[in-house]
Amino acid sequence: MFLFFWCVCCTRVSGQDKKETPAQLAADSLDREKFHFLINANREQSYITVTDGLGNLEPLLMEAKLSPSYFFSRKKSTWAILVNPQVQIRMQDRESWPISTPTYKAHLTFFHSVDFWNRSRFLKRLFYENALWSVTLGHHSNGKAGSFYIGDTTNTIDFENGNFATNYFMVHFSTYKVKKVWKNRVAYRLLRASTEIHPPSWSVQEIRDIYGNYRFFGAVAFGGPWRETRKTWLNNWLQHSSFELQLGWIAGRMKGTSPVEARDRLIVDIHYQYYPPWFDEIAFFIRYYRGQDYYNVYFINNIYVLSFGLTSNILNLQQAAQFIGNKR
């Protein structure tokens, strides 16, 4: 699969027109800058929460995720390959502060712009002026090899040593608009649709009929002031803020759950992030999540939680204004 992605990339590079005019080169450069900006908007960020927040999680001192990203791309191409290993932990708020069995993820994602989108007035008016697609191969596990259940005659899950592992692939499509507003402000709008598939043979036997092997997501996100108005407190606040609302639906077998049971299948994920001007690499966030637990073998639980804490600042809207200098 990786070799396939690489061949596609090389073919795309070799087919570029080398006789572009200066105006075309400038337009292409701007599109590439916007493309890389939106890849950052699609990346999963590192974060750390303060306690377990408000909800039905067990008492926690913190939840934290380390999510570094490694890019492979070329400056003159609108494609990118992203490698993203992740480690997530929950530190319990009790004696000696034990850590629940960590959750491990790894993603290999290929991004590419949708070139014909810019030539279609209908699509640009119906959605936004740019678009990209991506394909991800993913792995999610807890690094354990013990029996999924405790004993042979019980359906009690072993949360400490039970084996949880699933591999999957995802297909994403995003349409977006990024523009510079005023001298040092940038704004963006984003619509995203995703499909996540866990082939049964790619998961451990015990979870194939209870995890939900098909997931569908839709998201809307925006950040920065959209209108060119004078410098007001509202525009200053918007310049350092981003919002995202994601709705998801889990399909497939889930321990006898009805196919239309929203209580068990619906996912609601809302993010607000504030990028303070006095921090270059840190942002504050508030998140509301409701749905199947995303923490490895704990998926058997439905959770709702309002959490808050610190996250990595990989989408600095003010810094982005420095390289997106053209108004589209």
Phi and psi in degrees as a GROMACS rama.xvg file:
@    title "Ramachandran Plot"
@    xaxis  label "Phi"
@    yaxis  label "Psi"
@TYPE xy
-61.1708  -41.8542  PHE-2
-64.4206  -35.6446  LEU-3
-61.9056  -46.9917  PHE-4
-57.5642  -43.8023  PHE-5
-64.1866  -40.9205  TRP-6
-64.2747  -41.64  CYS-7
-59.0449  -44.011  VAL-8
-63.0247  -46.2441  CYS-9
-63.6304  -39.053  CYS-10
-63.4574  -40.1847  THR-11
-64.5583  -40.4033  ARG-12
-67.5615  -44.1226  VAL-13
-68.3869  -21.205  SER-14
-91.2401  5.3515  GLY-15
-72.163  147.227  GLN-16
-78.8947  122.574  ASP-17
-90.1805  -0.441735  LYS-18
-111.74  42.4099  LYS-19
-76.5177  147.6  GLU-20
-75.7133  163.738  THR-21
-55.6929  -38.8104  PRO-22
-65.7829  -39.7503  ALA-23
-66.47  -40.2754  GLN-24
-61.9532  -41.7089  LEU-25
-64.7286  -41.32  ALA-26
-65.3972  -42.5027  ALA-27
-63.1351  -39.7395  ASP-28
-62.8736  -41.6446  SER-29
-64.3259  -42.3228  LEU-30
-61.9907  -38.896  ASP-31
-65.4128  -39.7345  ARG-32
-63.7273  -42.1645  GLU-33
-65.2909  -39.6558  LYS-34
-59.4628  -47.6756  PHE-35
-68.3046  -33.305  HIS-36
-60.1177  -43.5505  PHE-37
-74.2569  -25.8299  LEU-38
-61.832  -42.6041  ILE-39
-59.4896  -37.8228  ASN-40
-66.1898  -24.1414  ALA-41
-93.5111  -5.68711  ASN-42
-76.4294  147.356  ARG-43
-83.6838  131.247  GLU-44
-98.2558  154.142  GLN-45
-71.6165  149.194  SER-46
-159.057  166.994  TYR-47
-145.319  132.038  ILE-48
-95.6483  163.026  THR-49
-102.096  110.002  VAL-50
61.2615  -160.614  THR-51
-93.4993  4.10848  ASP-52
72.2681  -151.183  GLY-53
-115.408  118.006  LEU-54
162.96  -149.375  GLY-55
-114.33  18.8168  ASN-56
-69.0244  155.767  LEU-57
-61.9021  155.309  GLU-58
-58.3459  123.17  PRO-59
-123.457  146.561  LEU-60
-77.9455  -36.2388  LEU-61
-168.647  161.117  MET-62
-122.485  135.59  GLU-63
-139.441  146.46  ALA-64
-133.852  129.318  LYS-65
-101.456  118.884  LEU-66
-135.886  73.6675  SER-67
-74.1444  153.486  PRO-68
-130.198  142.916  SER-69
-128.527  123.6  TYR-70
-101.559  145.646  PHE-71
-128.192  119.507  PHE-72
-161.472  178.295  SER-73
-128.432  145.915  ARG-74
-63.002  -28.4758  LYS-75
-101.743  23.5373  LYS-76
-135.57  147.167  SER-77
-100.58  56.174  THR-78
-140.407  160.112  TRP-79
-159.307  148.443  ALA-80
-115.159  130.592  ILE-81
-119.896  126.208  LEU-82
-107.317  125.342  VAL-83
-137.535  90.8526  ASN-84
-82.1171  145.845  PRO-85
-137.271  146.144  GLN-86
-132.466  130.433  VAL-87
-128.117  137.407  GLN-88
-133.389  156.673  ILE-89
-125.323  119.086  ARG-90
-96.6395  117.313  MET-91
-75.9212  144.251  GLN-92
-91.6046  72.6867  ASP-93
-151.416  -178.177  ARG-94
-52.2598  131.324  GLU-95
70.9962  2.72213  SER-96
49.8498  60.1842  TRP-97
-67.2764  154.682  PRO-98
-106.382  125.239  ILE-99
-61.0309  153.363  SER-100
-47.7816  119.909  THR-101
-61.1868  159.348  PRO-102
-110.908  138.009  THR-103
-121.324  135.55  TYR-104
-134.437  153.485  LYS-105
-145.654  132.531  ALA-106
-125.453  139.237  HIS-107
-123.156  114.31  LEU-108
-124.914  135.122  THR-109
-109.487  122.256  PHE-110
-106.925  144.761  PHE-111
-151.741  140.645  HIS-112
-71.9211  156.243  SER-113
-96.7181  99.0958  VAL-114
-66.0185  -39.4457  ASP-115
-69.53  -15.7128  PHE-116
-59.1787  -41.2567  TRP-117
-66.782  -18.0311  ASN-118
-95.5468  0.698065  ARG-119
-109.237  109.959  SER-120
-65.1369  -37.0742  ARG-121
-61.5675  -49.5932  PHE-122
-64.6882  -40.0723  LEU-123
-66.8238  -32.0183  LYS-124
-81.5756  -35.3237  ARG-125
-72.0323  -37.8437  LEU-126
-119.064  -119.411  PHE-127
-123.279  174.981  TYR-128
-79.4831  -16.186  GLU-129
-127.795  161.122  ASN-130
-151.572  153.97  ALA-131
-145.24  155.916  LEU-132
-126.362  158.535  TRP-133
-151.489  154.56  SER-134
-128.739  134.102  VAL-135
-125.529  135.132  THR-136
-103.585  128.837  LEU-137
-132.03  157.04  GLY-138
-135.794  138.672  HIS-139
-139.5  124.341  HIS-140
-155.076  174.73  SER-141
-115.607  6.98101  ASN-142
70.9966  16.3828  GLY-143
-109.3  158.592  LYS-144
-129.709  11.6323  ALA-145
-77.7094  174.915  GLY-146
-63.7615  138.255  SER-147
-62.9166  -37.966  PHE-148
-106.155  154.831  TYR-149
-84.3559  113.871  ILE-150
78.1329  177.165  GLY-151
-99.5041  -13.4045  ASP-152
-115.202  16.1217  THR-153
-133.09  153.483  THR-154
-103.289  22.3871  ASN-155
-78.4385  122.99  THR-156
-77.5883  138.608  ILE-157
-86.6646  97.9389  ASP-158
-73.221  -18.3626  PHE-159
-89.1541  -42.3594  GLU-160
-126.423  -0.708657  ASN-161
-67.2566  136.917  GLY-162
-73.7269  125.025  ASN-163
-130.64  124.455  PHE-164
-158.798  134.23  ALA-165
-148.049  142.151  THR-166
-115.698  150.814  ASN-167
-157.915  170.146  TYR-168
-133.985  152.161  PHE-169
-130.32  145.739  MET-170
-121.799  127.571  VAL-171
-121.276  147.862  HIS-172
-136.695  130.86  PHE-173
-131.627  139.892  SER-174
-121.303  139.404  THR-175
-153.052  164.049  TYR-176
-139.672  131.808  LYS-177
-127.42  131.23  VAL-178
-146.74  154.559  LYS-179
-86.8243  133.607  LYS-180
-122.875  119.93  VAL-181
67.8741  -162.708  TRP-182
-83.0457  -33.1546  LYS-183
-133.567  31.4088  ASN-184
-127.052  143.519  ARG-185
-133.655  147.298  VAL-186
-132.225  154.271  ALA-187
-144.607  154.624  TYR-188
-131.939  143.194  ARG-189
-146.227  134.672  LEU-190
-121.546  135.944  LEU-191
-140.169  138.228  ARG-192
-125.344  139.099  ALA-193
-140.647  148.099  SER-194
-128.821  129.497  THR-195
-120.986  125.297  GLU-196
-124.766  127.655  ILE-197
-110.325  92.4906  HIS-198
-56.224  133.306  PRO-199
-51.942  -39.1171  PRO-200
-70.3937  -10.3049  SER-201
-91.3922  -0.208609  TRP-202
-119.692  158.971  SER-203
-64.3682  152.177  VAL-204
-56.3686  -41.6931  GLN-205
-66.972  -23.115  GLU-206
-103.288  -1.55112  ILE-207
-63.1978  -30.9518  ARG-208
-105.126  5.65424  ASP-209
-129.234  -9.70852  ILE-210
-85.5534  -35.8134  TYR-211
91.9062  96.5632  GLY-212
-87.5244  -3.38178  ASN-213
-130.777  130.098  TYR-214
-133.236  136.17  ARG-215
-125.054  132.859  PHE-216
-131.209  146.364  PHE-217
-135.325  139.661  GLY-218
-141.151  149.104  ALA-219
-129.206  136.299  VAL-220
-143.088  151.755  ALA-221
-157.442  158.309  PHE-222
-159.586  149.91  GLY-223
83.6607  158.328  GLY-224
-74.8879  133.322  PRO-225
-88.1389  -29.2854  TRP-226
-99.3496  148.025  ARG-227
-85.5884  89.7631  GLU-228
-123.049  174.285  THR-229
-68.9466  168.066  ARG-230
-73.1057  102.367  LYS-231
-117.21  167.303  THR-232
-62.8297  -33.5483  TRP-233
-66.5878  -45.6663  LEU-234
-65.6628  -36.8107  ASN-235
-63.265  -41.0739  ASN-236
-67.2343  -43.8885  TRP-237
-63.6101  -35.4166  LEU-238
-60.0396  -27.7222  GLN-239
-108.358  20.5299  HIS-240
-129.754  152.529  SER-241
-142.66  151.026  SER-242
-131.996  146.763  PHE-243
-147.843  132.245  GLU-244
-118.298  122.739  LEU-245
-124.743  131.163  GLN-246
-115.669  137.984  LEU-247
-135.128  157.682  GLY-248
-135.599  129.365  TRP-249
-97.6544  123.194  ILE-250
-113.94  164.8  ALA-251
101.8  178.553  GLY-252
-70.0034  134.14  ARG-253
-141.121  68.9484  MET-254
53.4728  46.6571  LYS-255
79.0633  6.661  GLY-256
-67.3693  138.362  THR-257
-59.3623  144.223  SER-258
-62.2875  -16.3679  PRO-259
-115.44  17.887  VAL-260
-79.9429  96.2595  GLU-261
-65.6197  -30.6235  ALA-262
-58.2189  -37.0701  ARG-263
-98.0971  -20.7264  ASP-264
-107.393  -21.2518  ARG-265
-81.6271  137.036  LEU-266
-119.894  129.791  ILE-267
-122.818  124.99  VAL-268
-136.467  112.43  ASP-269
-120.427  127.64  ILE-270
-120.532  136.823  HIS-271
-126.77  132.693  TYR-272
-129.542  140.319  GLN-273
-119.859  124.468  TYR-274
-103.873  95.1717  TYR-275
-66.8064  143.69  PRO-276
-67.6964  -17.0677  PRO-277
-95.749  6.74358  TRP-278
-126.913  127.27  PHE-279
-87.8569  -29.6922  ASP-280
-122.645  4.30335  GLU-281
-125.612  139.211  ILE-282
-132.613  159.108  ALA-283
-101.884  146.554  PHE-284
-139.599  154.514  PHE-285
-128.523  133.547  ILE-286
-135.898  136.093  ARG-287
-115.056  126.24  TYR-288
-129.312  136.149  TYR-289
-141.562  127.834  ARG-290
146.889  -161.192  GLY-291
-61.2105  134.936  GLN-292
-61.6173  134.41  ASP-293
-90.7092  4.9841  TYR-294
-100.248  89.7204  TYR-295
35.0251  -122.308  ASN-296
-66.8483  -11.8625  VAL-297
-72.5072  -0.4207  TYR-298
-54.9923  -20.9328  PHE-299
-64.7963  -17.1559  ILE-300
-96.8338  144.524  ASN-301
-94.1952  132.096  ASN-302
-125.783  157.447  ILE-303
-140.75  130.085  TYR-304
-154.094  136.783  VAL-305
-105.914  110.207  LEU-306
-117.796  162.363  SER-307
-152.842  155.771  PHE-308
168.937  -148.918  GLY-309
-115.2  146.637  LEU-310
-139.524  162.813  THR-311
-72.7739  140.384  SER-312
-94.8944  86.0015  ASN-313
-101.522  1.13428  ILE-314
-130.619  66.0876  LEU-315
-78.9754  105.998  ASN-316
-66.9721  -32.1149  LEU-317
-73.5796  -39.2522  GLN-318
-66.6761  -34.9765  GLN-319
-62.2541  -30.1623  ALA-320
-63.7054  -22.9833  ALA-321
-71.6922  -27.4141  GLN-322
-109.52  -11.8897  PHE-323
-99.8119  86.3622  ILE-324
-98.8238  -2.43764  GLY-325
-110.744  141.807  ASN-326
-94.0727  126.682  LYS-327
